[in-house]
């Protein structure tokens, strides 16, 4: 197994299951110190699994749909390990899949809050810590659903993630921070 993340600090949002959990566990296997950020109690199972494999991980339960929650998560990583090298913005996901005319305004708001604001706020909170160190990587998890059916609010949110990624990549490139996205 490669140790490419040796002595790196990685924050993974939405890390209690699925893609986020796999990323966190694999990064820890490869030497990263991982902060698991998730509201699900399953976050503690991920930490336990990483510890059982000899890795380093801690968890935090915050609301990533708010600036305060994102700031608290990044502050915890920095206070635990002194830095943030990698942020994986994985939290989000479709809540409802139906024709757009059937969405209620509160459902539209919920979809956008869940899949756009965590990335927007976590990027901001992380770069505040990455800029002084002159390095860092932000990986934003987008989706091919930006061109999907029956998920207009989610598609809009993930389109916003794509825009954040492109704009922030240009802003940060000469300052030592890479910003990229993946679209499963």
C-alpha positions as CSV (number, residue, x, y, z in Angstrom):
1,X,0.0,0.0,0.0
2,X,1.3,3.4,-0.9
3,X,1.9,5.9,1.9
4,X,1.1,8.9,-0.3
5,X,-0.8,10.7,2.5
6,X,1.8,10.2,5.2
7,X,1.6,13.1,7.7
8,X,-1.2,14.8,5.7
9,X,-4.3,16.0,7.4
10,X,-7.5,15.3,5.5
11,X,-11.0,16.5,6.3
12,X,-13.8,14.3,4.7
13,X,-17.4,15.5,4.9
14,X,-20.2,13.1,4.6
15,X,-17.8,10.4,5.7
16,X,-20.1,8.0,7.6
17,X,-21.0,6.0,4.6
18,X,-20.6,5.4,0.9
19,X,-18.0,7.4,-1.1
20,X,-17.0,9.5,1.9
21,X,-16.4,6.5,4.1
22,X,-14.3,4.7,1.5
23,X,-12.2,7.8,0.9
24,X,-11.6,8.3,4.6
25,X,-10.7,4.7,5.2
26,X,-8.4,4.5,2.2
27,X,-6.7,7.8,3.0
28,X,-6.0,6.6,6.6
29,X,-4.6,3.3,5.2
30,X,-2.2,5.5,3.2
31,X,-1.1,7.5,6.2
32,X,-3.5,10.4,6.5
33,X,-4.8,11.8,9.7
34,X,-8.5,12.0,8.9
35,X,-11.3,14.1,10.4
36,X,-14.6,12.4,9.8
37,X,-17.4,15.1,9.5
38,X,-20.9,13.7,9.5
39,X,-24.2,14.1,11.5
40,X,-24.8,10.3,11.4
41,X,-23.8,8.4,14.5
42,X,-22.2,5.9,12.0
43,X,-19.2,8.4,11.9
44,X,-18.0,6.7,15.1
45,X,-18.0,3.3,13.4
46,X,-15.7,4.8,10.7
47,X,-13.3,6.1,13.3
48,X,-13.3,2.8,15.1
49,X,-12.6,0.9,11.8
50,X,-9.7,3.3,11.0
51,X,-8.3,2.9,14.5
52,X,-8.6,-0.9,14.3
53,X,-6.5,-0.8,11.1
54,X,-3.8,1.3,12.8
55,X,-4.9,4.6,11.3
56,X,-5.5,8.0,12.9
57,X,-9.0,9.5,12.8
58,X,-11.3,11.7,14.8
59,X,-14.9,12.7,14.2
60,X,-17.1,15.7,14.6
61,X,-20.9,16.2,14.4
62,X,-21.7,19.6,12.9
63,X,-24.3,21.1,10.6
64,X,-22.4,21.7,7.4
65,X,-25.4,23.6,5.9
66,X,-24.2,26.6,8.1
67,X,-21.0,28.7,8.1
68,X,-20.6,28.0,11.9
69,X,-20.6,24.2,11.3
70,X,-18.1,24.3,8.6
71,X,-15.8,26.7,10.5
72,X,-16.1,24.4,13.6
73,X,-15.1,21.4,11.6
74,X,-12.0,23.1,10.0
75,X,-11.0,24.6,13.4
76,X,-11.2,21.1,14.9
77,X,-8.9,19.6,12.3
78,X,-6.4,22.4,12.8
79,X,-6.5,22.2,16.5
80,X,-6.0,18.4,16.4
81,X,-3.2,18.3,13.9
82,X,-2.0,21.9,13.3
83,X,-3.0,22.1,9.6
84,X,-5.4,21.0,6.8
85,X,-3.7,19.6,3.7
86,X,-6.7,18.1,1.9
87,X,-10.4,18.8,2.1
88,X,-12.9,16.3,0.4
89,X,-16.3,18.0,0.1
90,X,-18.5,14.9,-0.2
91,X,-21.6,15.8,1.8
92,X,-24.8,16.1,-0.2
93,X,-27.1,14.0,-2.2
94,X,-30.6,14.0,-3.8
95,X,-33.4,14.0,-1.2
96,X,-36.3,13.7,-3.7
97,X,-36.4,12.6,-7.3
98,X,-39.5,13.8,-9.1
99,X,-40.6,16.2,-11.9
100,X,-39.8,19.8,-11.0
101,X,-43.4,20.9,-10.9
102,X,-44.0,18.6,-7.9
103,X,-41.3,20.2,-5.7
104,X,-42.5,22.5,-3.0
105,X,-40.5,25.6,-2.3
106,X,-39.2,24.2,1.0
107,X,-38.0,21.1,-0.8
108,X,-36.1,23.2,-3.3
109,X,-34.5,25.1,-0.4
110,X,-33.6,21.8,1.3
111,X,-32.0,20.3,-1.8
112,X,-29.9,23.4,-2.4
113,X,-28.9,23.8,1.3
114,X,-27.8,20.1,1.5
115,X,-25.8,19.9,-1.7
116,X,-24.4,23.5,-2.3
117,X,-23.8,25.3,1.0
118,X,-21.6,22.7,2.7
119,X,-19.1,22.9,-0.3
120,X,-19.3,26.7,-0.5
121,X,-18.7,27.2,3.3
122,X,-16.2,24.4,3.8
123,X,-14.1,25.7,0.9
124,X,-14.0,29.1,2.5
125,X,-13.2,27.8,6.0
126,X,-10.4,25.5,4.6
127,X,-8.7,28.0,2.4
128,X,-8.4,30.3,5.4
129,X,-6.1,27.7,6.9
130,X,-4.4,26.6,3.7
131,X,-3.3,30.0,2.5
132,X,-0.9,30.7,5.4
133,X,0.8,27.3,4.7
134,X,0.9,28.0,1.0
135,X,-0.5,24.6,0.0
136,X,-3.5,22.4,0.0
137,X,-5.9,20.4,-2.1
138,X,-9.7,20.7,-2.2
139,X,-11.7,17.9,-3.9
140,X,-15.4,18.8,-4.5
141,X,-17.7,15.9,-5.2
142,X,-20.1,17.0,-7.9
143,X,-22.4,14.7,-9.9
144,X,-23.4,13.7,-13.4
145,X,-26.9,14.6,-12.3
146,X,-26.3,18.2,-13.4
147,X,-27.9,16.9,-16.6
148,X,-30.2,14.4,-15.1
149,X,-34.0,14.0,-15.0
150,X,-36.3,14.6,-12.0
151,X,-33.6,16.3,-9.9
152,X,-33.7,20.0,-10.9
153,X,-32.8,21.5,-7.5
154,X,-30.0,18.9,-6.9
155,X,-28.7,19.5,-10.4
156,X,-28.7,23.2,-9.8
157,X,-26.8,22.7,-6.5
158,X,-24.2,20.4,-8.1
159,X,-23.9,22.9,-11.0
160,X,-23.1,25.4,-8.4
161,X,-20.4,23.1,-7.0
162,X,-18.9,22.9,-10.5
163,X,-18.9,26.7,-10.7
164,X,-17.3,27.0,-7.2
165,X,-14.6,24.5,-8.3
166,X,-13.7,26.4,-11.5
167,X,-13.7,29.8,-10.0
168,X,-11.8,28.9,-6.9
169,X,-9.3,26.9,-8.9
170,X,-8.4,30.0,-10.8
171,X,-8.2,32.1,-7.6
172,X,-6.1,29.7,-5.7
173,X,-3.8,28.2,-8.4
174,X,-0.9,30.7,-8.0
175,X,-1.2,30.5,-4.2
176,X,-0.4,26.8,-4.0
177,X,-3.9,25.4,-3.5
178,X,-5.4,23.0,-6.0
179,X,-9.1,22.9,-6.4
180,X,-10.6,20.0,-8.4
181,X,-13.9,18.1,-8.7
182,X,-15.1,14.6,-9.4
183,X,-18.5,13.8,-10.8
184,X,-19.6,10.2,-9.9
